[in-house]
């Protein structure tokens, strides 16, 4: 649903009614004339750094997003919890995004007629700045850069009685469009705060993408995503494992018809070096609008 108030403030409401993961998910967005947009979000993503987990240019989906099942960890900040976000008005090409999840106590989706537990997490906070710094040069008008971070308060101790530090995530990158070509690169990190041997200490992710609009109907792209998981302790099994996805995509539209193809490959899915976790696949999607 959508509507507009007398002072020009516009609002939209989205509710998804499904089972478990989708049940009661939704968002309310309030766009004011001069104070930016406020968003009340129920785990549907987009607020804070959640909308920048993979911002690489693509003809269709992320390199891991067309049914490949990478099993990688993505830096989403408060977007995985009930949260409130604010997006500032754009000023000289600069936009600020803030988000907060005051009580991030339950980190899991709950089944019907079941109850949740205490995840040991307190409040979580995100901040991200996005800039389009053209510097008055027309050739740089397609440049966008961003940097952001997230911190989640953690209480209690982990296995072995060792205290947990705060959970922290960082994200920075850029995209640059020049004519029909767009390129991008970004770097992300996540520090779990764990000090227990054998548990994940941090994730180190990076992504690259390039797309080319052949014409108004046809576009092609190539993208890569690499994710490294590092465990605590020198004796940890599979202490550092690096997984990677690659994808070549083509998208073609003609009137109400859209045809999309993706050729993808995943290595070390879910941070496992077993041969079964290396696979490739092809996805074809045809949609018709009447």
C-alpha positions as CSV (number, residue, x, y, z in Angstrom):
1,X,0.0,0.0,0.0
2,X,1.0,3.6,-0.4
3,X,-0.3,7.1,0.3
4,X,0.6,10.7,1.0
5,X,0.0,13.0,4.0
6,X,-1.1,16.7,3.8
7,X,2.4,18.0,4.3
8,X,3.8,16.0,1.3
9,X,5.2,13.1,3.3
10,X,4.8,9.9,1.3
11,X,4.6,6.4,2.8
12,X,4.7,2.8,1.5
13,X,3.8,-0.4,3.3
14,X,5.0,-3.8,2.3
15,X,3.9,-7.0,4.1
16,X,4.8,-10.6,3.2
17,X,2.7,-13.4,4.6
18,X,4.4,-16.8,4.1
19,X,5.8,-19.4,6.5
20,X,8.7,-19.0,9.0
21,X,11.3,-16.9,7.2
22,X,8.8,-14.7,5.4
23,X,6.1,-14.7,8.1
24,X,5.3,-11.2,9.2
25,X,8.2,-9.7,7.3
26,X,7.7,-6.3,5.9
27,X,8.6,-2.7,6.1
28,X,7.1,0.8,6.4
29,X,8.9,3.6,4.6
30,X,8.2,7.3,5.3
31,X,9.7,9.7,2.9
32,X,9.5,13.3,4.2
33,X,9.9,16.4,2.0
34,X,13.1,17.7,3.8
35,X,14.2,15.3,6.5
36,X,15.0,12.2,4.4
37,X,13.4,8.8,4.7
38,X,12.6,6.7,7.8
39,X,12.2,3.0,7.5
40,X,10.8,0.4,10.0
41,X,12.1,-2.9,8.7
42,X,11.3,-6.5,9.7
43,X,14.3,-8.4,8.5
44,X,13.8,-7.7,4.8
45,X,17.2,-6.1,4.4
46,X,18.3,-2.8,2.9
47,X,18.9,-0.6,5.9
48,X,22.3,0.4,7.1
49,X,25.1,-1.6,5.4
50,X,22.6,-4.3,4.5
51,X,21.9,-2.9,1.0
52,X,25.6,-2.9,0.2
53,X,26.5,-6.6,0.8
54,X,27.2,-6.9,-2.9
55,X,26.8,-3.7,-5.0
56,X,28.7,-4.9,-8.1
57,X,27.3,-4.1,-11.5
58,X,25.5,-7.1,-13.1
59,X,23.2,-7.9,-16.0
60,X,20.9,-10.0,-13.7
61,X,21.9,-11.3,-10.3
62,X,25.0,-11.3,-8.0
63,X,27.6,-13.9,-8.9
64,X,26.3,-16.1,-6.1
65,X,22.6,-15.1,-6.5
66,X,21.2,-17.3,-9.2
67,X,20.7,-20.6,-7.4
68,X,24.4,-21.5,-7.0
69,X,24.2,-22.0,-3.2
70,X,27.6,-20.5,-2.1
71,X,27.0,-20.8,1.7
72,X,29.2,-17.7,2.3
73,X,28.8,-15.2,5.0
74,X,27.7,-11.7,3.9
75,X,28.0,-8.5,5.9
76,X,24.5,-7.2,6.4
77,X,24.7,-5.4,9.8
78,X,21.3,-4.8,11.4
79,X,19.4,-5.8,8.3
80,X,19.0,-9.4,9.6
81,X,17.1,-8.1,12.7
82,X,14.1,-5.9,13.3
83,X,15.5,-2.4,12.8
84,X,14.8,1.3,12.2
85,X,16.8,3.1,9.5
86,X,17.2,6.7,8.3
87,X,18.4,7.9,4.9
88,X,19.4,11.5,4.7
89,X,18.5,13.8,1.8
90,X,21.3,14.0,-0.8
91,X,23.6,17.0,-0.3
92,X,26.3,17.7,-2.9
93,X,26.1,14.1,-4.0
94,X,26.4,12.8,-0.4
95,X,23.9,10.5,1.3
96,X,24.2,9.2,4.9
97,X,22.5,6.0,6.1
98,X,22.0,5.2,9.8
99,X,20.2,2.2,11.3
100,X,19.7,0.7,14.7
101,X,18.4,-2.6,16.1
102,X,17.8,-1.7,19.8
103,X,17.2,-5.3,21.0
104,X,18.9,-7.8,18.8
105,X,18.3,-10.6,21.3
106,X,17.0,-13.3,19.0
107,X,19.2,-14.1,15.9
108,X,17.2,-17.0,14.5
109,X,13.9,-17.4,12.7
110,X,11.3,-19.1,14.9
111,X,9.1,-22.0,13.8
112,X,5.3,-21.8,14.3
113,X,4.2,-22.3,17.9
114,X,7.8,-22.2,19.1
115,X,9.7,-19.7,21.2
116,X,13.0,-17.9,20.8
117,X,16.0,-17.9,23.0
118,X,18.6,-15.3,23.9
119,X,21.4,-15.0,21.3
120,X,23.6,-13.0,23.7
121,X,23.5,-9.9,21.5
122,X,22.5,-6.4,22.7
123,X,21.9,-3.4,20.5
124,X,23.3,-3.1,17.0
125,X,24.2,0.1,15.1
126,X,25.0,0.8,11.4
127,X,26.4,3.9,9.6
128,X,27.2,4.3,5.9
129,X,28.1,7.2,3.8
130,X,27.7,7.2,0.0
131,X,29.2,9.9,-2.2
132,X,29.1,10.7,-5.9
133,X,32.2,12.9,-6.2
134,X,32.2,14.3,-9.7
135,X,34.6,17.1,-8.8
136,X,32.9,19.1,-11.6
137,X,34.4,16.7,-14.2
138,X,31.8,15.2,-16.6
139,X,33.9,12.1,-17.0
140,X,33.6,11.4,-13.3
141,X,29.8,11.8,-13.1
142,X,29.4,8.0,-13.0
143,X,31.6,7.5,-10.0
144,X,30.0,6.3,-6.7
145,X,32.0,5.5,-3.6
146,X,30.8,4.3,-0.1
147,X,32.1,3.2,3.3
148,X,30.3,2.0,6.3
149,X,30.4,-0.2,9.4
150,X,28.3,-2.0,11.9
151,X,28.7,-2.9,15.6
152,X,26.7,-5.3,17.7
153,X,27.1,-5.5,21.4
154,X,27.7,-9.0,22.7
155,X,27.4,-10.1,26.3
156,X,28.3,-13.2,28.2
157,X,31.0,-15.7,27.3
158,X,31.6,-18.3,24.6
159,X,32.5,-21.9,24.9
160,X,35.4,-22.4,27.4
161,X,34.3,-19.4,29.4
162,X,36.1,-16.8,27.3
163,X,34.5,-13.4,27.0
164,X,33.2,-12.2,23.7
165,X,34.1,-8.9,22.1
166,X,31.7,-6.9,20.1
167,X,30.7,-8.1,16.7
168,X,32.0,-5.7,14.0
169,X,31.5,-5.4,10.2
170,X,33.0,-3.0,7.7
171,X,32.2,-2.4,4.0
172,X,33.8,-0.1,1.4
173,X,33.8,0.1,-2.4
174,X,33.1,1.9,-5.6
175,X,31.3,1.6,-8.9
176,X,32.2,3.7,-12.0
177,X,29.9,4.0,-15.1
178,X,31.3,5.4,-18.3
179,X,29.1,5.2,-21.3
180,X,27.8,1.6,-21.6
181,X,30.4,0.1,-19.3
182,X,30.2,-0.1,-15.5
183,X,32.9,-1.5,-13.3
184,X,33.1,-2.0,-9.5
185,X,35.1,-3.3,-6.6
186,X,34.4,-3.6,-2.9
187,X,36.1,-5.0,0.2
188,X,34.2,-6.2,3.3
189,X,35.2,-7.6,6.7
190,X,33.5,-9.2,9.7
191,X,35.0,-9.7,13.2
192,X,33.0,-12.1,15.3
193,X,34.5,-11.2,18.7
194,X,35.1,-14.8,19.5
195,X,38.3,-15.9,21.3
196,X,37.5,-19.6,21.5
197,X,39.8,-21.9,19.5
198,X,38.1,-23.5,16.5
199,X,35.4,-20.8,16.2
200,X,35.4,-18.3,13.4
201,X,37.5,-15.2,14.2
202,X,36.8,-13.2,11.1
203,X,35.6,-13.2,7.5
204,X,37.4,-11.3,4.7
205,X,35.3,-10.8,1.5
206,X,35.8,-8.9,-1.7
207,X,33.9,-8.6,-4.9
208,X,34.5,-7.4,-8.5
209,X,32.1,-6.9,-11.4
210,X,31.9,-5.4,-14.9
211,X,28.8,-5.0,-17.1
212,X,28.3,-3.8,-20.6
213,X,25.0,-2.5,-22.1
214,X,25.2,-3.5,-25.7
215,X,22.0,-1.6,-26.4
216,X,18.7,-0.8,-24.7
217,X,17.7,-4.4,-24.9
218,X,20.8,-6.4,-24.3
219,X,23.4,-6.4,-21.5
220,X,26.2,-8.7,-20.4
221,X,28.3,-9.0,-17.2
222,X,31.0,-10.8,-15.4
223,X,31.4,-11.0,-11.6
224,X,33.5,-12.6,-8.9
225,X,33.0,-12.9,-5.2
226,X,35.7,-14.2,-2.8
227,X,35.1,-15.0,0.9
228,X,37.8,-16.1,3.3
229,X,36.9,-17.6,6.8
230,X,39.6,-17.6,9.5
231,X,39.3,-19.6,12.7
232,X,40.8,-18.9,16.1
233,X,43.9,-20.9,17.1
234,X,46.8,-22.2,15.2
235,X,45.6,-25.8,15.7
236,X,42.1,-25.2,14.3
237,X,41.0,-27.6,11.5
238,X,40.8,-25.8,8.2
239,X,42.0,-22.7,9.9
240,X,41.7,-20.5,6.8
241,X,39.4,-21.5,3.8
242,X,38.8,-19.3,0.8
243,X,35.7,-19.8,-1.3
244,X,34.9,-18.1,-4.6
245,X,32.0,-17.7,-7.1
246,X,32.3,-16.6,-10.7
247,X,29.4,-15.8,-13.0
248,X,28.9,-14.7,-16.6
249,X,25.4,-13.4,-17.4
250,X,23.3,-12.2,-20.3
251,X,20.0,-10.4,-20.1
252,X,17.7,-9.5,-23.1
253,X,14.3,-7.8,-23.0
254,X,11.9,-7.2,-25.9
255,X,8.5,-5.6,-25.0
256,X,7.0,-7.7,-22.2
257,X,9.5,-10.6,-22.6
258,X,12.6,-10.9,-20.6
259,X,15.2,-13.7,-21.1
260,X,18.1,-14.1,-18.7
261,X,21.0,-16.6,-18.7
262,X,23.7,-17.2,-16.2
263,X,26.8,-19.5,-16.2
264,X,28.3,-19.8,-12.7
265,X,30.9,-21.7,-10.8
266,X,31.5,-22.1,-7.0
267,X,34.6,-23.4,-5.3
268,X,34.8,-24.4,-1.6
269,X,31.1,-23.6,-1.0
270,X,30.2,-23.3,2.8
271,X,34.0,-23.0,3.4
272,X,34.5,-26.7,2.8
273,X,37.4,-28.0,0.7
274,X,35.6,-31.3,-0.1
275,X,35.3,-32.0,-3.8
276,X,31.5,-32.1,-3.5
277,X,31.6,-28.4,-2.6
278,X,33.0,-27.4,-6.0
279,X,30.2,-27.1,-8.6
280,X,29.0,-25.2,-11.6
281,X,25.6,-24.5,-13.0
282,X,23.5,-22.8,-15.7
283,X,20.3,-20.9,-15.0
284,X,17.8,-19.8,-17.7
285,X,14.8,-17.6,-16.8
286,X,12.1,-16.5,-19.1
287,X,9.4,-14.1,-18.0
288,X,6.4,-12.7,-19.9
289,X,4.3,-9.6,-18.9
290,X,0.8,-9.2,-20.3
